[in-house]
Amino acid sequence: MLSASSDSYEIIVIGGGATGLGIALDATARGYKTLLLEQADFAKGTSSRSTKLVHGGVRYLAQGDVKLVREASIERGLLHQNA
């Protein structure tokens, strides 16, 4: 439940799914005063609607897209560091 407040925030994230939580975590880690708003429970239904964002990229490697696999690997490493 929200109440009137005089707090100010530098970043407001609407939606507490996987993406919203990740954005809020990143913003907070960078020192921004962050407010995360979610209508229901945080990360509700996230697994059932997964975008398969974090995967090995074997299919792309087989297609010869080494640049994409490298980029995905770097991003996966950053996600792992933030976990």
PDB file with SEQRES, HELIX, SHEET and CRYST1 records, atoms N, CA, C and O in Angstrom:
SEQRES   1 A   83  MET LEU SER ALA SER SER ASP SER TYR GLU ILE ILE VAL          
SEQRES   2 A   83  ILE GLY GLY GLY ALA THR GLY LEU GLY ILE ALA LEU ASP          
SEQRES   3 A   83  ALA THR ALA ARG GLY TYR LYS THR LEU LEU LEU GLU GLN          
SEQRES   4 A   83  ALA ASP PHE ALA LYS GLY THR SER SER ARG SER THR LYS          
SEQRES   5 A   83  LEU VAL HIS GLY GLY VAL ARG TYR LEU ALA GLN GLY ASP          
SEQRES   6 A   83  VAL LYS LEU VAL ARG GLU ALA SER ILE GLU ARG GLY LEU          
SEQRES   7 A   83  LEU HIS GLN ASN ALA                                          
HELIX    1 AA1 ALA A   18  ALA A   29  1                                  12    
HELIX    2 AA2 SER A   47  ARG A   49  5                                   3    
HELIX    3 AA3 VAL A   58  ALA A   62  1                                   5    
HELIX    4 AA4 VAL A   66  ASN A   82  1                                  17    
SHEET    1 AA1 2 ILE A  11  ILE A  14  0                                        
SHEET    2 AA1 2 THR A  34  LEU A  37  1                                        
CRYST1    1.000    1.000    1.000  90.00  90.00  90.00 P 1           1          
ATOM      1  N   MET A   1       0.838  -1.178   0.000  1.00  0.00           N  
ATOM      2  CA  MET A   1       0.000   0.000   0.000  1.00  0.00           C  
ATOM      3  C   MET A   1       0.886   1.246   0.000  1.00  0.00           C  
ATOM      4  O   MET A   1       1.806   1.365   0.809  1.00  0.00           O  
ATOM      5  N   LEU A   2       0.603   2.149  -0.895  1.00  0.00           N  
ATOM      6  CA  LEU A   2       1.362   3.390  -0.970  1.00  0.00           C  
ATOM      7  C   LEU A   2       0.731   4.450  -0.092  1.00  0.00           C  
ATOM      8  O   LEU A   2      -0.492   4.539   0.014  1.00  0.00           O  
ATOM      9  N   SER A   3       1.555   5.233   0.522  1.00  0.00           N  
ATOM     10  CA  SER A   3       1.066   6.370   1.292  1.00  0.00           C  
ATOM     11  C   SER A   3       1.806   7.609   0.823  1.00  0.00           C  
ATOM     12  O   SER A   3       2.863   7.515   0.200  1.00  0.00           O  
ATOM     13  N   ALA A   4       1.248   8.762   1.123  1.00  0.00           N  
ATOM     14  CA  ALA A   4       1.893  10.011   0.737  1.00  0.00           C  
ATOM     15  C   ALA A   4       3.254  10.096   1.413  1.00  0.00           C  
ATOM     16  O   ALA A   4       3.391   9.810   2.602  1.00  0.00           O  
ATOM     17  N   SER A   5       4.239  10.487   0.650  1.00  0.00           N  
ATOM     18  CA  SER A   5       5.594  10.527   1.173  1.00  0.00           C  
ATOM     19  C   SER A   5       6.345  11.690   0.545  1.00  0.00           C  
ATOM     20  O   SER A   5       6.069  12.085  -0.588  1.00  0.00           O  
ATOM     21  N   SER A   6       7.281  12.224   1.283  1.00  0.00           N  
ATOM     22  CA  SER A   6       8.091  13.314   0.744  1.00  0.00           C  
ATOM     23  C   SER A   6       9.410  12.795   0.173  1.00  0.00           C  
ATOM     24  O   SER A   6      10.260  13.577  -0.252  1.00  0.00           O  
ATOM     25  N   ASP A   7       9.575  11.465   0.166  1.00  0.00           N  
ATOM     26  CA  ASP A   7      10.798  10.885  -0.394  1.00  0.00           C  
ATOM     27  C   ASP A   7      10.892  11.191  -1.884  1.00  0.00           C  
ATOM     28  O   ASP A   7       9.881  11.245  -2.585  1.00  0.00           O  
ATOM     29  N   SER A   8      12.094  11.387  -2.347  1.00  0.00           N  
ATOM     30  CA  SER A   8      12.302  11.556  -3.783  1.00  0.00           C  
ATOM     31  C   SER A   8      13.234  10.451  -4.261  1.00  0.00           C  
ATOM     32  O   SER A   8      14.098   9.979  -3.522  1.00  0.00           O  
ATOM     33  N   TYR A   9      13.042  10.056  -5.500  1.00  0.00           N  
ATOM     34  CA  TYR A   9      13.813   8.969  -6.087  1.00  0.00           C  
ATOM     35  C   TYR A   9      14.412   9.434  -7.396  1.00  0.00           C  
ATOM     36  O   TYR A   9      13.839  10.263  -8.103  1.00  0.00           O  
ATOM     37  N   GLU A  10      15.570   8.889  -7.705  1.00  0.00           N  
ATOM     38  CA  GLU A  10      16.211   9.204  -8.975  1.00  0.00           C  
ATOM     39  C   GLU A  10      15.696   8.297 -10.083  1.00  0.00           C  
ATOM     40  O   GLU A  10      15.640   8.691 -11.248  1.00  0.00           O  
ATOM     41  N   ILE A  11      15.319   7.072  -9.704  1.00  0.00           N  
ATOM     42  CA  ILE A  11      14.811   6.099 -10.675  1.00  0.00           C  
ATOM     43  C   ILE A  11      13.594   5.409 -10.081  1.00  0.00           C  
ATOM     44  O   ILE A  11      13.618   4.970  -8.931  1.00  0.00           O  
ATOM     45  N   ILE A  12      12.527   5.314 -10.871  1.00  0.00           N  
ATOM     46  CA  ILE A  12      11.342   4.552 -10.481  1.00  0.00           C  
ATOM     47  C   ILE A  12      11.156   3.462 -11.525  1.00  0.00           C  
ATOM     48  O   ILE A  12      11.036   3.745 -12.717  1.00  0.00           O  
ATOM     49  N   VAL A  13      11.133   2.215 -11.068  1.00  0.00           N  
ATOM     50  CA  VAL A  13      10.951   1.069 -11.951  1.00  0.00           C  
ATOM     51  C   VAL A  13       9.539   0.546 -11.727  1.00  0.00           C  
ATOM     52  O   VAL A  13       9.158   0.240 -10.597  1.00  0.00           O  
ATOM     53  N   ILE A  14       8.771   0.445 -12.792  1.00  0.00           N  
ATOM     54  CA  ILE A  14       7.406  -0.070 -12.702  1.00  0.00           C  
ATOM     55  C   ILE A  14       7.413  -1.489 -13.238  1.00  0.00           C  
ATOM     56  O   ILE A  14       7.684  -1.719 -14.416  1.00  0.00           O  
ATOM     57  N   GLY A  15       7.111  -2.439 -12.360  1.00  0.00           N  
ATOM     58  CA  GLY A  15       7.089  -3.849 -12.721  1.00  0.00           C  
ATOM     59  C   GLY A  15       8.223  -4.592 -12.061  1.00  0.00           C  
ATOM     60  O   GLY A  15       9.396  -4.307 -12.305  1.00  0.00           O  
ATOM     61  N   GLY A  16       7.867  -5.552 -11.219  1.00  0.00           N  
ATOM     62  CA  GLY A  16       8.864  -6.305 -10.459  1.00  0.00           C  
ATOM     63  C   GLY A  16       9.105  -7.695 -10.992  1.00  0.00           C  
ATOM     64  O   GLY A  16       9.382  -8.617 -10.224  1.00  0.00           O  
ATOM     65  N   GLY A  17       9.003  -7.863 -12.306  1.00  0.00           N  
ATOM     66  CA  GLY A  17       9.364  -9.145 -12.908  1.00  0.00           C  
ATOM     67  C   GLY A  17      10.878  -9.246 -13.002  1.00  0.00           C  
ATOM     68  O   GLY A  17      11.599  -8.456 -12.393  1.00  0.00           O  
ATOM     69  N   ALA A  18      11.345 -10.200 -13.749  1.00  0.00           N  
ATOM     70  CA  ALA A  18      12.786 -10.420 -13.863  1.00  0.00           C  
ATOM     71  C   ALA A  18      13.508  -9.185 -14.400  1.00  0.00           C  
ATOM     72  O   ALA A  18      14.570  -8.823 -13.895  1.00  0.00           O  
ATOM     73  N   THR A  19      12.950  -8.547 -15.401  1.00  0.00           N  
ATOM     74  CA  THR A  19      13.593  -7.371 -15.984  1.00  0.00           C  
ATOM     75  C   THR A  19      13.567  -6.197 -15.022  1.00  0.00           C  
ATOM     76  O   THR A  19      14.585  -5.535 -14.822  1.00  0.00           O  
ATOM     77  N   GLY A  20      12.412  -5.933 -14.425  1.00  0.00           N  
ATOM     78  CA  GLY A  20      12.297  -4.833 -13.472  1.00  0.00           C  
ATOM     79  C   GLY A  20      13.207  -5.003 -12.272  1.00  0.00           C  
ATOM     80  O   GLY A  20      13.855  -4.053 -11.834  1.00  0.00           O  
ATOM     81  N   LEU A  21      13.255  -6.225 -11.739  1.00  0.00           N  
ATOM     82  CA  LEU A  21      14.143  -6.488 -10.606  1.00  0.00           C  
ATOM     83  C   LEU A  21      15.602  -6.286 -10.996  1.00  0.00           C  
ATOM     84  O   LEU A  21      16.389  -5.735 -10.226  1.00  0.00           O  
ATOM     85  N   GLY A  22      15.957  -6.734 -12.191  1.00  0.00           N  
ATOM     86  CA  GLY A  22      17.329  -6.565 -12.658  1.00  0.00           C  
ATOM     87  C   GLY A  22      17.701  -5.101 -12.825  1.00  0.00           C  
ATOM     88  O   GLY A  22      18.804  -4.688 -12.467  1.00  0.00           O  
ATOM     89  N   ILE A  23      16.778  -4.320 -13.370  1.00  0.00           N  
ATOM     90  CA  ILE A  23      17.021  -2.887 -13.543  1.00  0.00           C  
ATOM     91  C   ILE A  23      17.163  -2.207 -12.186  1.00  0.00           C  
ATOM     92  O   ILE A  23      18.063  -1.392 -11.983  1.00  0.00           O  
ATOM     93  N   ALA A  24      16.265  -2.550 -11.254  1.00  0.00           N  
ATOM     94  CA  ALA A  24      16.327  -1.957  -9.915  1.00  0.00           C  
ATOM     95  C   ALA A  24      17.627  -2.336  -9.206  1.00  0.00           C  
ATOM     96  O   ALA A  24      18.245  -1.496  -8.552  1.00  0.00           O  
ATOM     97  N   LEU A  25      18.036  -3.580  -9.332  1.00  0.00           N  
ATOM     98  CA  LEU A  25      19.289  -4.028  -8.717  1.00  0.00           C  
ATOM     99  C   LEU A  25      20.478  -3.266  -9.297  1.00  0.00           C  
ATOM    100  O   LEU A  25      21.343  -2.794  -8.559  1.00  0.00           O  
ATOM    101  N   ASP A  26      20.511  -3.152 -10.611  1.00  0.00           N  
ATOM    102  CA  ASP A  26      21.613  -2.455 -11.263  1.00  0.00           C  
ATOM    103  C   ASP A  26      21.649  -0.983 -10.854  1.00  0.00           C  
ATOM    104  O   ASP A  26      22.717  -0.446 -10.558  1.00  0.00           O  
ATOM    105  N   ALA A  27      20.487  -0.333 -10.835  1.00  0.00           N  
ATOM    106  CA  ALA A  27      20.432   1.082 -10.458  1.00  0.00           C  
ATOM    107  C   ALA A  27      20.885   1.289  -9.017  1.00  0.00           C  
ATOM    108  O   ALA A  27      21.630   2.223  -8.722  1.00  0.00           O  
ATOM    109  N   THR A  28      20.433   0.416  -8.126  1.00  0.00           N  
ATOM    110  CA  THR A  28      20.824   0.512  -6.722  1.00  0.00           C  
ATOM    111  C   THR A  28      22.319   0.275  -6.560  1.00  0.00           C  
ATOM    112  O   THR A  28      22.988   0.973  -5.799  1.00  0.00           O  
ATOM    113  N   ALA A  29      22.837  -0.714  -7.280  1.00  0.00           N  
ATOM    114  CA  ALA A  29      24.270  -1.012  -7.208  1.00  0.00           C  
ATOM    115  C   ALA A  29      25.114   0.162  -7.702  1.00  0.00           C  
ATOM    116  O   ALA A  29      26.262   0.326  -7.287  1.00  0.00           O  
ATOM    117  N   ARG A  30      24.542   0.973  -8.587  1.00  0.00           N  
ATOM    118  CA  ARG A  30      25.253   2.149  -9.102  1.00  0.00           C  
ATOM    119  C   ARG A  30      25.057   3.379  -8.215  1.00  0.00           C  
ATOM    120  O   ARG A  30      25.566   4.458  -8.520  1.00  0.00           O  
ATOM    121  N   GLY A  31      24.315   3.212  -7.113  1.00  0.00           N  
ATOM    122  CA  GLY A  31      24.159   4.300  -6.155  1.00  0.00           C  
ATOM    123  C   GLY A  31      22.948   5.187  -6.354  1.00  0.00           C  
ATOM    124  O   GLY A  31      22.822   6.210  -5.680  1.00  0.00           O  
ATOM    125  N   TYR A  32      22.045   4.823  -7.267  1.00  0.00           N  
ATOM    126  CA  TYR A  32      20.840   5.619  -7.472  1.00  0.00           C  
ATOM    127  C   TYR A  32      19.798   5.277  -6.413  1.00  0.00           C  
ATOM    128  O   TYR A  32      19.643   4.116  -6.036  1.00  0.00           O  
ATOM    129  N   LYS A  33      19.085   6.296  -5.936  1.00  0.00           N  
ATOM    130  CA  LYS A  33      17.978   6.055  -5.007  1.00  0.00           C  
ATOM    131  C   LYS A  33      16.812   5.544  -5.860  1.00  0.00           C  
ATOM    132  O   LYS A  33      16.269   6.276  -6.688  1.00  0.00           O  
ATOM    133  N   THR A  34      16.438   4.284  -5.645  1.00  0.00           N  
ATOM    134  CA  THR A  34      15.537   3.576  -6.553  1.00  0.00           C  
ATOM    135  C   THR A  34      14.266   3.127  -5.857  1.00  0.00           C  
ATOM    136  O   THR A  34      14.306   2.640  -4.728  1.00  0.00           O  
ATOM    137  N   LEU A  35      13.134   3.294  -6.537  1.00  0.00           N  
ATOM    138  CA  LEU A  35      11.843   2.804  -6.059  1.00  0.00           C  
ATOM    139  C   LEU A  35      11.350   1.762  -7.055  1.00  0.00           C  
ATOM    140  O   LEU A  35      11.295   2.024  -8.257  1.00  0.00           O  
ATOM    141  N   LEU A  36      10.992   0.582  -6.559  1.00  0.00           N  
ATOM    142  CA  LEU A  36      10.464  -0.492  -7.402  1.00  0.00           C  
ATOM    143  C   LEU A  36       8.996  -0.691  -7.064  1.00  0.00           C  
ATOM    144  O   LEU A  36       8.653  -0.965  -5.913  1.00  0.00           O  
ATOM    145  N   LEU A  37       8.129  -0.557  -8.058  1.00  0.00           N  
ATOM    146  CA  LEU A  37       6.688  -0.722  -7.867  1.00  0.00           C  
ATOM    147  C   LEU A  37       6.218  -1.985  -8.572  1.00  0.00           C  
ATOM    148  O   LEU A  37       6.577  -2.231  -9.724  1.00  0.00           O  
ATOM    149  N   GLU A  38       5.410  -2.789  -7.876  1.00  0.00           N  
ATOM    150  CA  GLU A  38       4.873  -4.029  -8.450  1.00  0.00           C  
ATOM    151  C   GLU A  38       3.434  -4.195  -7.996  1.00  0.00           C  
ATOM    152  O   GLU A  38       3.124  -4.017  -6.818  1.00  0.00           O  
ATOM    153  N   GLN A  39       2.560  -4.533  -8.926  1.00  0.00           N  
ATOM    154  CA  GLN A  39       1.140  -4.695  -8.628  1.00  0.00           C  
ATOM    155  C   GLN A  39       0.878  -5.932  -7.783  1.00  0.00           C  
ATOM    156  O   GLN A  39       0.066  -5.885  -6.859  1.00  0.00           O  
ATOM    157  N   ALA A  40       1.547  -7.027  -8.080  1.00  0.00           N  
ATOM    158  CA  ALA A  40       1.328  -8.287  -7.359  1.00  0.00           C  
ATOM    159  C   ALA A  40       2.590  -8.625  -6.575  1.00  0.00           C  
ATOM    160  O   ALA A  40       3.226  -7.734  -6.010  1.00  0.00           O  
ATOM    161  N   ASP A  41       2.955  -9.892  -6.537  1.00  0.00           N  
ATOM    162  CA  ASP A  41       4.160 -10.323  -5.835  1.00  0.00           C  
ATOM    163  C   ASP A  41       5.351 -10.215  -6.785  1.00  0.00           C  
ATOM    164  O   ASP A  41       5.204 -10.423  -7.990  1.00  0.00           O  
ATOM    165  N   PHE A  42       6.514  -9.894  -6.255  1.00  0.00           N  
ATOM    166  CA  PHE A  42       7.702  -9.745  -7.093  1.00  0.00           C  
ATOM    167  C   PHE A  42       8.034 -11.047  -7.815  1.00  0.00           C  
ATOM    168  O   PHE A  42       7.983 -12.126  -7.225  1.00  0.00           O  
ATOM    169  N   ALA A  43       8.372 -10.933  -9.085  1.00  0.00           N  
ATOM    170  CA  ALA A  43       8.765 -12.045  -9.949  1.00  0.00           C  
ATOM    171  C   ALA A  43       7.657 -13.077 -10.138  1.00  0.00           C  
ATOM    172  O   ALA A  43       7.939 -14.220 -10.498  1.00  0.00           O  
ATOM    173  N   LYS A  44       6.425 -12.700  -9.908  1.00  0.00           N  
ATOM    174  CA  LYS A  44       5.294 -13.618 -10.077  1.00  0.00           C  
ATOM    175  C   LYS A  44       5.174 -14.021 -11.548  1.00  0.00           C  
ATOM    176  O   LYS A  44       5.043 -13.170 -12.427  1.00  0.00           O  
ATOM    177  N   GLY A  45       5.221 -15.314 -11.796  1.00  0.00           N  
ATOM    178  CA  GLY A  45       5.048 -15.829 -13.151  1.00  0.00           C  
ATOM    179  C   GLY A  45       6.257 -15.671 -14.052  1.00  0.00           C  
ATOM    180  O   GLY A  45       6.173 -15.951 -15.248  1.00  0.00           O  
ATOM    181  N   THR A  46       7.360 -15.237 -13.514  1.00  0.00           N  
ATOM    182  CA  THR A  46       8.539 -14.994 -14.344  1.00  0.00           C  
ATOM    183  C   THR A  46       9.032 -16.256 -15.031  1.00  0.00           C  
ATOM    184  O   THR A  46       9.343 -16.234 -16.222  1.00  0.00           O  
ATOM    185  N   SER A  47       9.106 -17.350 -14.297  1.00  0.00           N  
ATOM    186  CA  SER A  47       9.635 -18.585 -14.881  1.00  0.00           C  
ATOM    187  C   SER A  47       8.764 -19.103 -16.009  1.00  0.00           C  
ATOM    188  O   SER A  47       9.279 -19.622 -16.999  1.00  0.00           O  
ATOM    189  N   SER A  48       7.463 -18.972 -15.877  1.00  0.00           N  
ATOM    190  CA  SER A  48       6.568 -19.498 -16.908  1.00  0.00           C  
ATOM    191  C   SER A  48       6.614 -18.672 -18.184  1.00  0.00           C  
ATOM    192  O   SER A  48       6.225 -19.158 -19.246  1.00  0.00           O  
ATOM    193  N   ARG A  49       7.078 -17.443 -18.098  1.00  0.00           N  
ATOM    194  CA  ARG A  49       7.148 -16.583 -19.273  1.00  0.00           C  
ATOM    195  C   ARG A  49       8.593 -16.223 -19.623  1.00  0.00           C  
ATOM    196  O   ARG A  49       8.866 -15.148 -20.156  1.00  0.00           O  
ATOM    197  N   SER A  50       9.488 -17.115 -19.323  1.00  0.00           N  
ATOM    198  CA  SER A  50      10.915 -16.851 -19.532  1.00  0.00           C  
ATOM    199  C   SER A  50      11.221 -16.581 -20.997  1.00  0.00           C  
ATOM    200  O   SER A  50      10.662 -17.218 -21.891  1.00  0.00           O  
ATOM    201  N   THR A  51      12.112 -15.633 -21.227  1.00  0.00           N  
ATOM    202  CA  THR A  51      12.555 -15.334 -22.590  1.00  0.00           C  
ATOM    203  C   THR A  51      13.751 -16.191 -22.981  1.00  0.00           C  
ATOM    204  O   THR A  51      14.254 -16.084 -24.100  1.00  0.00           O  
ATOM    205  N   LYS A  52      14.207 -17.038 -22.067  1.00  0.00           N  
ATOM    206  CA  LYS A  52      15.396 -17.873 -22.281  1.00  0.00           C  
ATOM    207  C   LYS A  52      16.618 -16.996 -22.537  1.00  0.00           C  
ATOM    208  O   LYS A  52      17.509 -17.360 -23.304  1.00  0.00           O  
ATOM    209  N   LEU A  53      16.647 -15.816 -21.873  1.00  0.00           N  
ATOM    210  CA  LEU A  53      17.721 -14.856 -22.061  1.00  0.00           C  
ATOM    211  C   LEU A  53      19.079 -15.448 -21.727  1.00  0.00           C  
ATOM    212  O   LEU A  53      20.054 -15.225 -22.446  1.00  0.00           O  
ATOM    213  N   VAL A  54      19.144 -16.205 -20.632  1.00  0.00           N  
ATOM    214  CA  VAL A  54      20.425 -16.767 -20.206  1.00  0.00           C  
ATOM    215  C   VAL A  54      20.499 -18.210 -20.686  1.00  0.00           C  
ATOM    216  O   VAL A  54      19.855 -19.097 -20.125  1.00  0.00           O  
ATOM    217  N   HIS A  55      21.280 -18.432 -21.714  1.00  0.00           N  
ATOM    218  CA  HIS A  55      21.467 -19.786 -22.233  1.00  0.00           C  
ATOM    219  C   HIS A  55      22.875 -19.881 -22.787  1.00  0.00           C  
ATOM    220  O   HIS A  55      23.605 -18.891 -22.832  1.00  0.00           O  
ATOM    221  N   GLY A  56      23.241 -21.049 -23.197  1.00  0.00           N  
ATOM    222  CA  GLY A  56      24.615 -21.272 -23.637  1.00  0.00           C  
ATOM    223  C   GLY A  56      24.957 -20.713 -24.997  1.00  0.00           C  
ATOM    224  O   GLY A  56      26.130 -20.463 -25.276  1.00  0.00           O  
ATOM    225  N   GLY A  57      23.981 -20.509 -25.849  1.00  0.00           N  
ATOM    226  CA  GLY A  57      24.256 -19.972 -27.167  1.00  0.00           C  
ATOM    227  C   GLY A  57      24.860 -20.972 -28.133  1.00  0.00           C  
ATOM    228  O   GLY A  57      25.463 -20.586 -29.134  1.00  0.00           O  
ATOM    229  N   VAL A  58      24.703 -22.263 -27.839  1.00  0.00           N  
ATOM    230  CA  VAL A  58      25.300 -23.299 -28.689  1.00  0.00           C  
ATOM    231  C   VAL A  58      24.754 -23.220 -30.112  1.00  0.00           C  
ATOM    232  O   VAL A  58      25.495 -23.410 -31.077  1.00  0.00           O  
ATOM    233  N   ARG A  59      23.476 -22.944 -30.239  1.00  0.00           N  
ATOM    234  CA  ARG A  59      22.873 -22.847 -31.573  1.00  0.00           C  
ATOM    235  C   ARG A  59      23.534 -21.731 -32.382  1.00  0.00           C  
ATOM    236  O   ARG A  59      23.807 -21.904 -33.570  1.00  0.00           O  
ATOM    237  N   TYR A  60      23.794 -20.582 -31.739  1.00  0.00           N  
ATOM    238  CA  TYR A  60      24.429 -19.467 -32.439  1.00  0.00           C  
ATOM    239  C   TYR A  60      25.878 -19.782 -32.791  1.00  0.00           C  
ATOM    240  O   TYR A  60      26.379 -19.364 -33.835  1.00  0.00           O  
ATOM    241  N   LEU A  61      26.539 -20.517 -31.917  1.00  0.00           N  
ATOM    242  CA  LEU A  61      27.916 -20.923 -32.193  1.00  0.00           C  
ATOM    243  C   LEU A  61      27.950 -21.857 -33.404  1.00  0.00           C  
ATOM    244  O   LEU A  61      28.824 -21.742 -34.263  1.00  0.00           O  
ATOM    245  N   ALA A  62      26.991 -22.777 -33.462  1.00  0.00           N  
ATOM    246  CA  ALA A  62      26.910 -23.706 -34.593  1.00  0.00           C  
ATOM    247  C   ALA A  62      26.647 -22.964 -35.902  1.00  0.00           C  
ATOM    248  O   ALA A  62      27.063 -23.411 -36.971  1.00  0.00           O  
ATOM    249  N   GLN A  63      25.948 -21.821 -35.810  1.00  0.00           N  
ATOM    250  CA  GLN A  63      25.663 -21.013 -37.000  1.00  0.00           C  
ATOM    251  C   GLN A  63      26.822 -20.075 -37.342  1.00  0.00           C  
ATOM    252  O   GLN A  63      26.768 -19.344 -38.330  1.00  0.00           O  
ATOM    253  N   GLY A  64      27.869 -20.105 -36.514  1.00  0.00           N  
ATOM    254  CA  GLY A  64      29.048 -19.289 -36.787  1.00  0.00           C  
ATOM    255  C   GLY A  64      28.977 -17.862 -36.273  1.00  0.00           C  
ATOM    256  O   GLY A  64      29.807 -17.031 -36.642  1.00  0.00           O  
ATOM    257  N   ASP A  65      27.997 -17.565 -35.427  1.00  0.00           N  
ATOM    258  CA  ASP A  65      27.854 -16.205 -34.898  1.00  0.00           C  
ATOM    259  C   ASP A  65      28.654 -16.064 -33.605  1.00  0.00           C  
ATOM    260  O   ASP A  65      28.089 -15.952 -32.517  1.00  0.00           O  
ATOM    261  N   VAL A  66      29.968 -16.073 -33.744  1.00  0.00           N  
ATOM    262  CA  VAL A  66      30.879 -16.035 -32.595  1.00  0.00           C  
ATOM    263  C   VAL A  66      30.734 -14.725 -31.826  1.00  0.00           C  
ATOM    264  O   VAL A  66      30.808 -14.714 -30.598  1.00  0.00           O  
ATOM    265  N   LYS A  67      30.528 -13.622 -32.544  1.00  0.00           N  
ATOM    266  CA  LYS A  67      30.387 -12.318 -31.889  1.00  0.00           C  
ATOM    267  C   LYS A  67      29.196 -12.318 -30.927  1.00  0.00           C  
ATOM    268  O   LYS A  67      29.314 -11.837 -29.800  1.00  0.00           O  
ATOM    269  N   LEU A  68      28.059 -12.848 -31.357  1.00  0.00           N  
ATOM    270  CA  LEU A  68      26.870 -12.898 -30.509  1.00  0.00           C  
ATOM    271  C   LEU A  68      27.092 -13.799 -29.301  1.00  0.00           C  
ATOM    272  O   LEU A  68      26.674 -13.459 -28.194  1.00  0.00           O  
ATOM    273  N   VAL A  69      27.738 -14.934 -29.495  1.00  0.00           N  
ATOM    274  CA  VAL A  69      28.020 -15.854 -28.391  1.00  0.00           C  
ATOM    275  C   VAL A  69      28.950 -15.186 -27.387  1.00  0.00           C  
ATOM    276  O   VAL A  69      28.758 -15.330 -26.180  1.00  0.00           O  
ATOM    277  N   ARG A  70      29.946 -14.463 -27.865  1.00  0.00           N  
ATOM    278  CA  ARG A  70      30.874 -13.756 -26.964  1.00  0.00           C  
ATOM    279  C   ARG A  70      30.129 -12.698 -26.160  1.00  0.00           C  
ATOM    280  O   ARG A  70      30.312 -12.590 -24.947  1.00  0.00           O  
ATOM    281  N   GLU A  71      29.286 -11.913 -26.840  1.00  0.00           N  
ATOM    282  CA  GLU A  71      28.513 -10.871 -26.155  1.00  0.00           C  
ATOM    283  C   GLU A  71      27.590 -11.481 -25.098  1.00  0.00           C  
ATOM    284  O   GLU A  71      27.499 -10.965 -23.984  1.00  0.00           O  
ATOM    285  N   ALA A  72      26.910 -12.571 -25.439  1.00  0.00           N  
ATOM    286  CA  ALA A  72      26.019 -13.244 -24.489  1.00  0.00           C  
ATOM    287  C   ALA A  72      26.800 -13.784 -23.300  1.00  0.00           C  
ATOM    288  O   ALA A  72      26.320 -13.744 -22.167  1.00  0.00           O  
ATOM    289  N   SER A  73      27.993 -14.286 -23.553  1.00  0.00           N  
ATOM    290  CA  SER A  73      28.831 -14.818 -22.482  1.00  0.00           C  
ATOM    291  C   SER A  73      29.254 -13.718 -21.511  1.00  0.00           C  
ATOM    292  O   SER A  73      29.257 -13.921 -20.297  1.00  0.00           O  
ATOM    293  N   ILE A  74      29.605 -12.568 -22.044  1.00  0.00           N  
ATOM    294  CA  ILE A  74      29.981 -11.432 -21.192  1.00  0.00           C  
ATOM    295  C   ILE A  74      28.789 -10.991 -20.346  1.00  0.00           C  
ATOM    296  O   ILE A  74      28.929 -10.770 -19.143  1.00  0.00           O  
ATOM    297  N   GLU A  75      27.620 -10.863 -20.968  1.00  0.00           N  
ATOM    298  CA  GLU A  75      26.416 -10.463 -20.235  1.00  0.00           C  
ATOM    299  C   GLU A  75      26.052 -11.485 -19.165  1.00  0.00           C  
ATOM    300  O   GLU A  75      25.653 -11.119 -18.060  1.00  0.00           O  
ATOM    301  N   ARG A  76      26.190 -12.766 -19.497  1.00  0.00           N  
ATOM    302  CA  ARG A  76      25.892 -13.828 -18.526  1.00  0.00           C  
ATOM    303  C   ARG A  76      26.834 -13.719 -17.325  1.00  0.00           C  
ATOM    304  O   ARG A  76      26.422 -13.941 -16.187  1.00  0.00           O  
ATOM    305  N   GLY A  77      28.093 -13.378 -17.582  1.00  0.00           N  
ATOM    306  CA  GLY A  77      29.057 -13.182 -16.504  1.00  0.00           C  
ATOM    307  C   GLY A  77      28.671 -12.021 -15.602  1.00  0.00           C  
ATOM    308  O   GLY A  77      28.813 -12.102 -14.382  1.00  0.00           O  
ATOM    309  N   LEU A  78      28.181 -10.935 -16.203  1.00  0.00           N  
ATOM    310  CA  LEU A  78      27.726  -9.791 -15.409  1.00  0.00           C  
ATOM    311  C   LEU A  78      26.518 -10.162 -14.557  1.00  0.00           C  
ATOM    312  O   LEU A  78      26.430  -9.763 -13.395  1.00  0.00           O  
ATOM    313  N   LEU A  79      25.589 -10.923 -15.128  1.00  0.00           N  
ATOM    314  CA  LEU A  79      24.433 -11.387 -14.353  1.00  0.00           C  
ATOM    315  C   LEU A  79      24.884 -12.238 -13.173  1.00  0.00           C  
ATOM    316  O   LEU A  79      24.350 -12.123 -12.070  1.00  0.00           O  
ATOM    317  N   HIS A  80      25.867 -13.088 -13.418  1.00  0.00           N  
ATOM    318  CA  HIS A  80      26.386 -13.959 -12.361  1.00  0.00           C  
ATOM    319  C   HIS A  80      27.032 -13.132 -11.247  1.00  0.00           C  
ATOM    320  O   HIS A  80      26.858 -13.444 -10.069  1.00  0.00           O  
ATOM    321  N   GLN A  81      27.763 -12.098 -11.601  1.00  0.00           N  
ATOM    322  CA  GLN A  81      28.391 -11.232 -10.596  1.00  0.00           C  
ATOM    323  C   GLN A  81      27.351 -10.522  -9.741  1.00  0.00           C  
ATOM    324  O   GLN A  81      27.559 -10.331  -8.543  1.00  0.00           O  
ATOM    325  N   ASN A  82      26.235 -10.131 -10.346  1.00  0.00           N  
ATOM    326  CA  ASN A  82      25.185  -9.404  -9.621  1.00  0.00           C  
ATOM    327  C   ASN A  82      24.284 -10.310  -8.802  1.00  0.00           C  
ATOM    328  O   ASN A  82      23.540  -9.837  -7.943  1.00  0.00           O  
ATOM    329  N   ALA A  83      24.347 -11.610  -9.062  1.00  0.00           N  
ATOM    330  CA  ALA A  83      23.444 -12.544  -8.367  1.00  0.00           C  
ATOM    331  C   ALA A  83      23.826 -12.716  -6.911  1.00  0.00           C  
ATOM    332  O   ALA A  83      23.172 -13.465  -6.185  1.00  0.00           O  
TER     333      ALA A  83                                                      
END                                                                             
